[in-house]
Amino acid sequence: MRPEKIQRKRGQKNEIHHQAESETGGAIRPAAEKGVLQVAGTTKKTAPKRSTTPAVLTGTVPEWANSTAIAQLLGKTTRRVQQLTQDGILETEVPPGGGARKYRTCETIQRYIAHVEQKAQEIGEGGRLAELNLKKLEAEVALKESQGSLHRLKTAIAEGKYLPAEQATEELAEFMAAFQKFAMTIPARMAGAMSGYADAITIRNAQKAIRKELETMLTAYVDAMQAEDPPEAAP
């Protein structure tokens, strides 16, 4: 490479270097080291990360606490703690050293837990009692409805709208006997009506056929009625 070109390139590099120094206001600094932040010519150290491990309470529970501390332990408002105290669920005492009345911490927490458990038990028993009362009410309604139906049936029987089974059976038997007697006279009356329209053999055959058909129908009807009658109870 020629000496003229080498000198020209060195001159360009020096010019770029001087321009960078004028823009930054001084010498060009090296890249920021790990953990150091460069801002407007100053350095800042990055803050260490905070621990995410929850704090663990150690030591004994204080024997006495005021209403505010009890409210924080129970997750309730101070007003609610005061109301529980007025209702006799929680109690306050004067500490041995005197001063304002306070709560025994452990005893107060235990009393509140017992109160919550008792309320839950009462709610459960109340639900079971309500279910029993509902079933009792349903049974009473069904009983009254059945009594009403029985009363209406007795009234209808007294008014003659229903007949005793024995009476109905006797009347039906009498009707069937009368109907059978009437039905068996139909072939003879039919033969008399046809005497002027057909010969004797045709009339006699028609009379036998009609009688046979009537007997078959009456027998089938009687058999069906006997099949529907309930069997008598054994002694």
Residue pairs with C-beta under 8 A, 6 or more apart in sequence:
17 28
20 28
21 27
21 28
25 41
29 38
32 38
32 43
35 45
35 46
36 43
36 44
36 45
36 46
37 43
37 44
37 45
37 46
38 44
61 105
61 106
62 105
63 104
63 105
63 106
64 95
64 102
64 103
64 104
64 105
65 73
65 102
65 103
65 105
65 108
66 100
66 102
66 103
67 78
67 81
67 82
67 85
67 103
68 78
69 105
70 81
70 90
70 103
70 105
70 108
71 77
71 78
71 80
71 81
73 105
73 109
74 81
74 109
74 112
81 90
84 90
84 112
84 115
85 91
85 92
89 111
89 112
89 115
90 103
90 108
90 111
90 112
91 103
91 104
91 108
91 111
92 101
92 102
92 103
93 101
93 102
93 103
93 104
94 100
94 101
94 102
95 102
153 162
156 162
163 171
172 225
176 221
176 222
176 225
180 218
183 214
183 218
184 211
184 214
184 215
186 210
186 214
187 206
187 207
187 208
187 210
187 211
187 214
188 207
190 206
190 207
190 210
191 203
191 204
191 206
191 207
194 202
194 203
194 206
195 203
198 206
